[in-house]
Amino acid sequence: MTAPVPTFTLERRALAQGFAPVAGVDEAGRGPLAGPVVAAAVILDPDAVPPGLADSKVLDEARREALYEAVMATALAVAVASASPARIDATDIRKATLHAMAAAVAGLAVPARHVLVDGRDLPPLPLGVTGEAIIDGDALVLSIAAASIIAKVHRDRLMRHVDAAHPAYGFAIHKGYGTKAHRAAIAAHGACVHHRMTFGSLKKR
């Protein structure tokens, strides 16, 4: 079964109804044991959509990096925001993710009029901004696919910086996900400030 190809259909519908500009919103990093959750908001230029946009999860690292640069070079606006492990622990991952999404939308240099968000929930939106939550939106909607790539690449780069400060954990390799090697490093060295202490086995520490 081939993966669906995202389209610009929902964006064009919103634009035709007078809701311009339209932003896609997605996150990266809901599941890891460490690091922030990162959200991105992207307003694509309808006349300059980079070819090959897709859900970041189906792209290899080299392709994600290339598409990241293409989106940054052509989009009308891009904004990124994050929620720290401390915020995730103080609230929960859903609330922290919605916080990051809301901050990304608010950070767009060109204010969005309508947002298309991956998932089941809409974040709090600025007054006058409408939105739609779309399950599997990163695989179906081009603006959301673009946001998924921006969020994923940005977070991966952050985790490489974290790795430089805490090399014992291998963050540059697993990006904070609960791999066997990561769990072994936690067992050997304990948790660090970048770990989410409310996640999985870390709750017991």
MARBA-3410 file (N, C-alpha, C, O; in Angstrom, 1 decimal):
205
0.8,-1.2,0.0,0.0,0.0,0.0,0.9,1.2,0.0,1.7,1.4,0.9 ~ 0.7,2.1,-1.0,1.5,3.3,-1.1,1.0,4.4,-0.2,-0.2,4.5,0.1 ~ 1.9,5.2,0.3,1.5,6.3,1.2,0.7,7.4,0.4,1.0,7.6,-0.7 ~ -0.2,8.0,1.1,-1.0,9.1,0.4,-0.1,10.3,0.1,0.9,10.5,0.7 ~ -0.4,11.0,-1.0,0.3,12.1,-1.4,-0.4,13.4,-0.9,-1.6,13.6,-1.3
0.2,14.2,-0.1,-0.5,15.4,0.4,-0.8,16.4,-0.7,-0.1,16.5,-1.7 ~ -1.9,17.1,-0.6,-2.4,18.0,-1.6,-2.6,19.4,-1.0,-2.5,19.6,0.2 ~ -2.9,20.3,-1.9,-3.2,21.7,-1.5,-4.7,22.0,-1.5,-5.1,23.2,-1.6 ~ -5.5,20.9,-1.5,-6.9,21.1,-1.7,-7.6,21.9,-0.5,-8.3,22.8,-0.8 ~ -7.3,21.6,0.7,-7.9,22.3,1.8,-7.4,23.8,1.9,-8.2,24.6,2.2
-6.2,24.0,1.6,-5.7,25.4,1.5,-6.4,26.2,0.4,-6.9,27.3,0.7 ~ -6.6,25.6,-0.7,-7.2,26.3,-1.8,-8.7,26.6,-1.5,-9.3,27.6,-1.9 ~ -9.3,25.6,-0.8,-10.7,25.8,-0.4,-10.9,27.0,0.5,-11.7,27.8,0.4 ~ -10.0,27.0,1.5,-10.0,28.1,2.5,-9.7,29.4,1.8,-10.4,30.5,2.1 ~ -8.7,29.5,0.9,-8.4,30.7,0.2,-9.6,31.2,-0.6,-9.8,32.4,-0.7
-10.2,30.2,-1.3,-11.4,30.6,-2.1,-12.5,31.2,-1.3,-13.3,32.0,-1.8 ~ -12.6,30.8,0.0,-13.6,31.3,0.9,-13.2,32.6,1.6,-14.0,33.2,2.4 ~ -12.1,33.1,1.2,-11.6,34.4,1.8,-10.8,34.3,3.0,-10.5,35.3,3.6 ~ -10.4,33.1,3.4,-9.6,32.9,4.6,-8.1,32.8,4.2,-7.5,31.7,4.0 ~ -7.5,34.0,4.1,-6.1,34.1,3.7,-5.3,35.0,4.6,-5.8,36.0,5.1
-4.1,34.6,4.9,-3.4,33.4,4.5,-3.7,32.1,5.4,-4.3,32.3,6.4 ~ -3.3,31.0,4.9,-3.6,29.7,5.5,-2.3,29.1,6.0,-1.3,29.0,5.2 ~ -2.2,28.7,7.3,-1.0,28.1,7.8,-1.3,26.6,8.1,-2.4,26.2,8.6 ~ -0.3,25.8,7.9,-0.3,24.4,8.4,0.5,24.3,9.7,1.5,25.0,9.8 ~ 0.1,23.5,10.6,0.7,23.4,11.9,0.9,21.9,12.3,0.0,21.1,12.1
2.1,21.6,12.8,2.4,20.2,13.2,3.5,20.3,14.3,4.1,21.3,14.5 ~ 3.7,19.1,14.9,4.7,19.0,16.0,5.6,17.9,15.7,5.4,17.0,14.9 ~ 6.7,17.9,16.5,7.7,16.7,16.5,8.1,16.5,18.0,8.3,17.5,18.7 ~ 8.1,15.3,18.4,8.7,15.0,19.7,7.7,14.8,20.8,7.9,15.1,21.9 ~ 6.5,14.3,20.5,5.5,13.9,21.5,6.0,12.7,22.3,5.8,12.7,23.5
6.6,11.8,21.7,6.8,10.5,22.3,8.2,10.3,23.0,8.2,9.3,23.9 ~ 9.2,11.0,22.8,10.5,10.8,23.4,10.5,10.8,24.9,9.6,11.4,25.6 ~ 11.6,10.3,25.5,11.8,10.4,26.9,12.5,11.6,27.3,12.6,12.0,28.5 ~ 13.1,12.3,26.3,13.9,13.5,26.6,13.7,14.5,25.5,13.3,14.2,24.4 ~ 14.0,15.8,25.9,14.0,16.9,24.9,12.6,17.6,24.8,11.6,17.0,25.4
12.5,18.7,24.2,11.3,19.4,24.1,10.3,18.8,23.0,10.7,18.0,22.2 ~ 9.1,19.2,23.1,8.2,19.0,22.0,8.2,20.3,21.2,8.1,21.4,21.7 ~ 8.4,20.2,19.9,8.6,21.3,19.0,7.4,21.4,18.0,7.0,20.4,17.4 ~ 6.8,22.6,17.8,5.8,22.9,16.9,6.2,23.9,15.8,7.0,24.8,16.1 ~ 5.7,23.7,14.6,6.0,24.6,13.5,4.7,25.1,12.9,3.7,24.3,12.8
4.6,26.3,12.4,3.5,26.8,11.6,4.1,27.3,10.3,5.1,28.1,10.3 ~ 3.5,27.0,9.2,4.1,27.3,7.9,2.9,27.9,7.0,1.9,27.2,6.9 ~ 3.2,29.0,6.4,2.3,29.5,5.4,3.0,29.4,4.0,3.9,30.1,3.7 ~ 2.6,28.4,3.2,3.2,28.2,1.9,2.7,29.3,0.9,1.6,29.7,1.0 ~ 3.6,29.6,0.0,3.2,30.4,-1.1,2.5,29.5,-2.1,3.1,28.6,-2.7
1.2,29.8,-2.4,0.5,28.9,-3.3,1.1,28.8,-4.7,0.9,27.8,-5.4 ~ 1.9,29.8,-5.1,2.6,29.8,-6.4,4.0,29.2,-6.3,4.7,29.2,-7.3 ~ 4.5,28.8,-5.1,5.8,28.3,-5.0,5.9,27.2,-4.0,6.7,27.3,-3.0 ~ 5.1,26.2,-4.1,5.1,25.1,-3.2,6.2,24.1,-3.6,6.3,23.6,-4.7 ~ 7.2,23.9,-2.7,8.3,23.0,-3.0,7.8,21.6,-3.4,7.0,21.0,-2.7
8.3,21.0,-4.5,7.9,19.6,-4.8,8.5,18.6,-3.8,9.5,18.8,-3.3 ~ 7.7,17.5,-3.6,8.2,16.5,-2.8,7.8,16.5,-1.3,8.3,15.7,-0.5 ~ 7.0,17.5,-0.9,6.6,17.6,0.5,5.8,16.4,0.9,5.0,16.0,0.1 ~ 6.1,15.9,2.1,5.4,14.7,2.6,5.6,14.7,4.1,6.4,15.4,4.7 ~ 4.8,13.8,4.7,5.0,13.6,6.1,6.4,13.3,6.5,7.1,12.5,5.8
7.0,14.1,7.4,8.4,13.9,7.7,8.8,12.5,8.1,9.9,12.1,7.9 ~ 7.8,11.7,8.6,8.1,10.4,9.1,8.5,9.4,7.9,9.1,8.4,8.1 ~ 8.0,9.8,6.7,8.3,8.9,5.6,9.5,9.3,4.8,9.9,8.7,3.8 ~ 10.2,10.4,5.2,11.4,10.9,4.5,12.6,10.6,5.3,12.6,10.5,6.5 ~ 13.7,10.3,4.6,15.0,10.1,5.3,15.6,11.5,5.7,15.1,12.5,5.2
16.6,11.4,6.5,17.2,12.7,7.0,17.6,13.6,5.9,17.4,14.8,6.0 ~ 18.3,13.1,4.9,18.8,14.0,3.9,17.7,14.7,3.1,17.8,15.9,2.8 ~ 16.6,13.9,2.9,15.5,14.5,2.1,14.8,15.6,3.0,14.4,16.6,2.5 ~ 14.6,15.3,4.3,14.0,16.2,5.2,14.9,17.5,5.3,14.3,18.6,5.2 ~ 16.2,17.4,5.3,17.0,18.6,5.4,16.9,19.4,4.1,16.8,20.6,4.2
16.8,18.7,3.0,16.7,19.5,1.7,15.4,20.2,1.6,15.3,21.3,1.2 ~ 14.3,19.5,2.0,13.0,20.1,2.0,12.8,21.2,3.0,12.1,22.2,2.8 ~ 13.5,21.1,4.2,13.5,22.2,5.2,14.0,23.4,4.5,13.4,24.5,4.7 ~ 15.2,23.3,3.9,15.8,24.5,3.2,14.9,25.1,2.1,14.8,26.3,2.0 ~ 14.2,24.2,1.4,13.3,24.6,0.3,12.1,25.4,0.9,11.7,26.4,0.4
11.5,24.9,2.0,10.4,25.5,2.6,10.8,26.9,3.2,10.1,27.9,3.0 ~ 12.0,26.9,3.9,12.4,28.2,4.5,12.7,29.2,3.4,12.5,30.4,3.6 ~ 13.1,28.8,2.2,13.4,29.7,1.1,12.2,30.2,0.4,12.2,31.3,-0.2 ~ 11.1,29.5,0.4,9.9,29.8,-0.4,8.7,30.2,0.3,7.8,30.9,-0.2 ~ 8.5,29.8,1.6,7.3,30.0,2.3,7.1,31.5,2.6,8.0,32.3,2.7
5.8,31.9,2.7,5.5,33.3,3.0,5.8,33.6,4.5,6.2,34.7,4.8 ~ 5.7,32.6,5.4,6.1,32.7,6.8,6.3,31.4,7.4,5.6,30.4,7.1 ~ 7.2,31.3,8.3,7.5,30.1,9.1,7.8,30.5,10.5,8.5,31.5,10.8 ~ 7.2,29.8,11.5,7.5,30.1,12.9,7.7,28.7,13.6,7.0,27.8,13.3 ~ 8.6,28.7,14.6,8.8,27.5,15.4,8.7,27.9,16.9,9.2,28.9,17.3
8.1,27.0,17.7,8.1,27.2,19.1,8.2,25.8,19.8,8.0,24.8,19.2 ~ 8.6,25.8,21.1,8.7,24.5,21.7,8.2,24.6,23.2,8.0,25.7,23.7 ~ 8.0,23.5,23.8,7.7,23.3,25.2,8.7,22.4,25.8,9.0,21.3,25.3 ~ 9.3,22.9,26.9,10.4,22.2,27.5,10.0,21.0,28.2,8.8,20.8,28.5 ~ 10.9,20.1,28.6,10.6,19.0,29.4,10.0,19.4,30.7,9.1,18.7,31.2
10.4,20.5,31.3,9.8,21.0,32.6,8.3,21.3,32.4,7.5,21.0,33.2 ~ 8.0,22.0,31.3,6.6,22.3,31.0,5.8,21.0,30.8,4.7,20.9,31.3 ~ 6.4,20.1,30.0,5.7,18.8,29.8,5.4,18.1,31.1,4.3,17.6,31.3 ~ 6.4,18.1,32.0,6.2,17.4,33.3,5.2,18.2,34.2,4.4,17.5,35.0 ~ 5.2,19.5,34.1,4.3,20.3,34.9,2.8,20.2,34.5,1.9,20.4,35.3
2.6,19.9,33.2,1.2,19.9,32.7,1.0,18.4,32.2,0.7,17.6,33.0 ~ 1.1,18.2,30.9,1.1,16.9,30.3,1.5,17.1,28.8,1.5,18.3,28.4 ~ 1.8,16.1,28.1,2.3,16.2,26.8,1.3,16.9,25.8,1.6,17.6,24.9 ~ 0.0,16.6,26.0,-1.0,17.2,25.2,-1.1,18.7,25.4,-1.1,19.4,24.4 ~ -1.2,19.1,26.6,-1.2,20.6,26.9,0.0,21.3,26.5,0.0,22.4,25.9
1.2,20.6,26.7,2.4,21.2,26.3,2.5,21.4,24.7,3.0,22.4,24.2 ~ 2.0,20.3,24.0,2.0,20.4,22.6,1.1,21.5,22.1,1.5,22.3,21.2 ~ -0.1,21.6,22.6,-1.0,22.7,22.2,-0.4,24.1,22.5,-0.6,25.0,21.8 ~ 0.3,24.2,23.6,1.0,25.4,24.0,2.0,25.8,22.9,2.0,26.9,22.4 ~ 2.8,24.8,22.5,3.8,25.1,21.5,3.2,25.4,20.2,3.7,26.3,19.4
2.1,24.7,19.8,1.4,25.0,18.5,0.9,26.5,18.6,1.0,27.2,17.6 ~ 0.2,26.8,19.7,-0.3,28.2,19.8,0.8,29.2,19.6,0.6,30.3,19.0 ~ 1.9,29.0,20.3,3.0,29.9,20.2,3.6,30.0,18.8,4.0,31.1,18.4 ~ 3.6,28.9,18.1,4.1,28.9,16.7,3.2,29.8,15.8,3.6,30.6,15.0 ~ 1.9,29.6,15.9,0.9,30.3,15.2,1.0,31.8,15.5,1.0,32.7,14.6
1.2,32.1,16.8,1.3,33.5,17.2,2.6,34.2,16.7,2.7,35.4,16.6 ~ 3.6,33.3,16.4,4.9,33.8,16.0,5.1,34.1,14.6,6.1,34.6,14.1 ~ 4.1,33.8,13.8,4.2,34.0,12.3,4.3,35.5,12.0,3.5,36.3,12.5 ~ 5.3,35.8,11.2,5.5,37.2,10.8,4.4,37.7,9.9,4.0,38.9,9.9 ~ 3.7,36.8,9.2,2.5,37.1,8.5,1.4,36.4,9.2,1.3,35.2,9.2
0.5,37.1,9.8,-0.6,36.5,10.7,-1.5,35.6,9.8,-1.9,36.0,8.7 ~ -1.7,34.4,10.3,-2.6,33.5,9.6,-4.1,33.9,9.9,-4.4,34.4,10.9 ~ -4.9,33.6,8.9,-6.3,33.8,9.0,-7.0,32.5,9.3,-8.1,32.4,9.9 ~ -6.4,31.4,8.8,-7.0,30.0,9.0,-5.8,29.1,9.2,-4.8,29.2,8.5 ~ -6.0,28.1,10.1,-4.9,27.1,10.3,-5.5,25.7,10.2,-6.6,25.4,10.5
-4.6,24.9,9.6,-4.9,23.5,9.4,-3.9,22.7,10.3,-2.7,22.8,10.1 ~ -4.4,22.0,11.3,-3.6,21.4,12.4,-3.6,19.9,12.3,-4.7,19.3,12.2 ~ -2.4,19.3,12.4,-2.4,17.8,12.4,-2.9,17.3,13.8,-2.6,17.8,14.8 ~ -3.8,16.3,13.7,-4.3,15.7,14.9,-5.7,15.9,15.2,-6.5,16.2,14.3 ~ -6.1,15.7,16.5,-7.5,15.8,16.9,-7.9,17.1,17.5,-9.1,17.5,17.6
-6.9,17.9,18.0,-7.1,19.1,18.8,-6.6,20.3,18.1,-5.6,20.3,17.5 ~ -7.4,21.4,18.3,-6.9,22.7,17.9,-6.3,23.4,19.1,-6.8,23.3,20.2 ~ -5.1,24.1,18.9,-4.6,24.9,20.0,-5.4,26.2,20.1,-6.2,26.5,19.3 ~ -5.2,26.9,21.3,-5.8,28.2,21.4,-5.3,29.1,20.2,-4.1,29.2,20.0 ~ -6.3,29.8,19.6,-5.9,30.6,18.4,-6.2,32.1,18.7,-7.1,32.4,19.5
-5.4,32.9,18.0,-5.7,34.4,18.2,-7.1,34.7,17.7,-7.7,34.0,16.9 ~ -7.6,35.8,18.3,-9.0,36.3,17.9,-9.1,36.4,16.4,-8.3,37.1,15.8 ~ -10.2,35.9,15.9,-10.4,36.0,14.5,-9.8,35.0,13.6,-10.0,34.9,12.4 ~ -9.0,34.1,14.2,-8.4,33.0,13.4,-9.2,31.8,13.5,-9.5,31.3,14.7 ~ -9.5,31.1,12.4,-10.3,29.9,12.4,-9.3,28.7,12.2,-8.2,28.9,11.8
-9.8,27.5,12.5,-8.9,26.4,12.3,-9.7,25.1,12.1,-10.9,24.9,12.4 ~ -8.9,24.1,11.6,-9.4,22.7,11.4,-8.4,21.8,11.9,-7.2,21.9,11.6 ~ -8.8,20.8,12.7,-7.9,19.7,13.1,-8.1,18.5,12.2,-9.2,18.1,12.0 ~ -7.0,18.0,11.7,-7.1,16.9,10.6,-6.3,15.7,11.0,-5.0,15.8,11.1 ~ -6.9,14.6,11.3,-6.2,13.4,11.6,-5.4,13.0,10.4,-5.9,12.9,9.3
-4.1,12.6,10.7,-3.1,12.3,9.6,-2.9,13.4,8.6,-2.6,13.2,7.5 ~ -3.1,14.6,9.1,-3.0,15.8,8.3,-1.6,15.9,7.7,-1.4,16.5,6.6 ~ -0.5,15.4,8.3,0.8,15.6,7.8,1.0,14.7,6.5,1.9,14.9,5.7 ~ 0.1,13.7,6.4,0.2,12.9,5.2,-0.8,13.3,4.1,-0.7,12.8,3.0 ~ -1.7,14.2,4.4,-2.8,14.6,3.5,-2.8,16.1,3.0,-3.3,16.4,2.0
-2.2,16.9,3.8,-2.2,18.4,3.6,-0.8,19.0,3.4,0.0,18.8,4.3 ~ -0.6,19.6,2.3,0.8,20.1,2.0,1.3,21.0,3.1,2.5,20.9,3.4 ~ 0.5,22.0,3.5,1.0,22.9,4.5,1.4,22.2,5.8,2.3,22.6,6.5 ~ 0.6,21.2,6.2,0.9,20.5,7.4,2.2,19.6,7.2,3.0,19.5,8.1 ~ 2.3,19.0,6.0,3.5,18.3,5.7,4.7,19.2,5.8,5.8,18.8,6.4
4.6,20.4,5.3,5.7,21.3,5.4,6.1,21.6,6.9,7.2,21.7,7.3 ~ 5.0,21.8,7.7,5.2,22.1,9.1,5.9,20.9,9.8,6.7,21.1,10.7 ~ 5.5,19.7,9.4,6.1,18.5,10.0,7.5,18.4,9.8,8.3,18.0,10.6 ~ 7.9,18.8,8.6,9.4,18.8,8.2,10.1,19.8,9.0,11.2,19.6,9.5 ~ 9.6,21.0,9.1,10.3,22.1,9.8,10.4,21.7,11.3,11.5,21.9,11.9
9.3,21.2,11.9,9.4,20.8,13.3,10.4,19.7,13.5,11.2,19.8,14.5 ~ 10.4,18.7,12.7,11.3,17.6,12.9,12.7,17.9,12.7,13.6,17.6,13.6 ~ 13.1,18.7,11.7,14.5,19.1,11.5,14.9,20.0,12.6,16.0,19.8,13.1 ~ 14.1,20.9,13.0,14.5,21.9,14.0,14.7,21.1,15.3,15.7,21.3,16.0 ~ 13.8,20.1,15.7,14.0,19.4,16.9,15.3,18.5,16.8,16.0,18.4,17.8
15.5,17.9,15.7,16.7,17.0,15.6,18.0,17.9,15.8,18.9,17.4,16.4 ~ 18.0,19.1,15.2,19.1,19.9,15.4,19.3,20.3,16.9,20.4,20.4,17.4 ~ 18.2,20.6,17.6,18.2,20.9,19.0,18.8,19.7,19.8,19.7,19.9,20.7 ~ 18.4,18.5,19.4,18.9,17.3,20.2,20.4,17.1,19.9,21.0,16.5,20.8 ~ 20.9,17.5,18.8,22.3,17.4,18.5,23.1,18.3,19.4,24.2,18.0,19.9
22.5,19.5,19.7,23.1,20.5,20.6,23.1,19.9,22.0,24.0,20.0,22.8 ~ 22.0,19.3,22.4,21.8,18.7,23.7,22.9,17.6,23.9,23.5,17.4,24.9 ~ 23.1,16.8,22.8,24.1,15.8,22.9,25.5,16.3,23.2,26.3,15.7,23.9 ~ 25.8,17.5,22.6,27.1,18.0,22.9,27.4,18.3,24.3,28.5,18.3,24.8 ~ 26.3,18.7,25.0,26.4,19.0,26.5,26.3,17.8,27.3,26.8,17.8,28.5
25.6,16.7,26.8,25.4,15.5,27.6,25.7,14.3,26.7,24.8,13.5,26.4 ~ 27.0,14.1,26.4,27.3,13.1,25.4,27.1,11.6,25.9,27.1,10.7,25.0 ~ 26.9,11.4,27.2,26.7,10.0,27.7,25.5,9.4,27.2,25.4,8.1,27.2 ~ 24.5,10.1,26.8,23.2,9.6,26.5,22.9,9.2,25.0,22.0,8.4,24.7 ~ 23.7,9.7,24.1,23.5,9.4,22.7,22.4,10.2,22.0,21.8,9.7,21.1
22.1,11.4,22.5,20.9,12.1,22.0,21.0,12.4,20.5,20.0,12.5,19.8 ~ 22.2,12.6,20.0,22.4,12.9,18.6,21.9,11.7,17.7,21.5,11.9,16.5 ~ 21.9,10.5,18.3,21.5,9.3,17.5,20.0,9.1,17.6,19.3,8.9,16.6 ~ 19.5,9.0,18.8,18.1,8.6,19.0,17.2,9.7,19.3,16.0,9.5,19.3 ~ 17.7,11.0,19.4,16.9,12.2,19.5,16.0,12.2,20.8,15.0,12.9,20.8
16.4,11.4,21.8,15.6,11.3,23.0,14.6,10.2,23.1,13.9,10.0,24.1 ~ 14.4,9.5,22.0,13.4,8.4,22.0,13.9,7.2,22.9,15.1,7.1,23.1 ~ 13.0,6.4,23.3,13.3,5.4,24.3,13.9,4.1,23.7,13.4,3.0,23.8 ~ 15.0,4.3,23.0,15.7,3.1,22.4,16.4,2.3,23.5,16.5,2.8,24.7 ~ 16.8,1.1,23.2,17.5,0.2,24.1,18.7,0.9,24.6,19.0,0.9,25.8
19.5,1.6,23.7,20.7,2.2,24.1,20.4,3.4,25.1,21.2,3.6,26.0 ~ 19.4,4.2,24.8,19.0,5.3,25.6,18.6,4.8,27.0,19.1,5.4,28.0 ~ 17.8,3.8,27.1,17.4,3.3,28.4,18.6,2.8,29.2,18.7,2.9,30.4 ~ 19.5,2.2,28.5,20.8,1.7,29.2,21.6,2.9,29.7,22.1,2.8,30.8 ~ 21.6,3.9,28.9,22.4,5.1,29.4,21.7,5.7,30.6,22.4,6.2,31.5
20.4,5.8,30.6,19.7,6.3,31.8,20.0,5.4,33.0,20.2,5.9,34.1 ~ 20.0,4.1,32.8,20.2,3.2,33.9,21.7,3.4,34.5,21.9,3.3,35.7 ~ 22.6,3.7,33.6,24.0,3.8,34.0,24.3,5.2,34.6,25.1,5.3,35.5 ~ 23.7,6.2,34.1,24.0,7.6,34.5,22.9,8.4,35.2,23.2,9.5,35.6 ~ 21.7,7.8,35.3,20.6,8.5,35.8,20.1,9.5,34.8,20.6,9.6,33.7
19.0,10.2,35.1,18.4,11.2,34.2,19.2,12.5,34.3,19.8,12.8,35.3 ~ 19.0,13.3,33.2,19.6,14.7,33.2,18.4,15.7,33.1,17.3,15.3,33.1 ~ 18.8,16.9,33.0,17.8,18.0,33.1,16.9,17.9,31.8,15.8,18.5,31.8 ~ 17.3,17.3,30.8,16.5,17.2,29.5,15.5,16.1,29.5,14.7,15.9,28.6 ~ 15.5,15.2,30.5,14.6,14.1,30.5,13.2,14.5,31.1,13.1,15.4,31.9
12.2,13.8,30.6,10.8,14.0,31.0,10.5,13.1,32.1,10.4,11.9,31.9 ~ 10.5,13.6,33.3,10.4,12.7,34.5,9.1,12.1,34.7,8.9,11.2,35.6 ~ 8.1,12.4,33.9,6.7,11.8,34.0,6.5,10.8,32.9,5.4,10.3,32.8 ~ 7.5,10.5,32.2,7.4,9.5,31.1,7.9,8.1,31.4,9.1,8.0,31.9 ~ 7.1,7.1,31.2,7.6,5.7,31.3,8.3,5.4,32.6,7.9,5.7,33.6
9.4,4.7,32.4,10.2,4.2,33.6,10.8,5.4,34.3,11.2,5.2,35.5 ~ 10.9,6.6,33.7,11.5,7.7,34.5,10.6,8.1,35.6,11.0,8.8,36.5 ~ 9.3,7.8,35.6,8.4,8.1,36.7,8.9,7.5,38.0,8.6,8.1,39.1 ~ 9.6,6.4,37.9,10.0,5.7,39.1,11.3,6.3,39.7,11.8,5.9,40.8 ~ 11.9,7.3,39.0,13.2,7.8,39.5,13.1,9.0,40.3,14.1,9.6,40.8
END
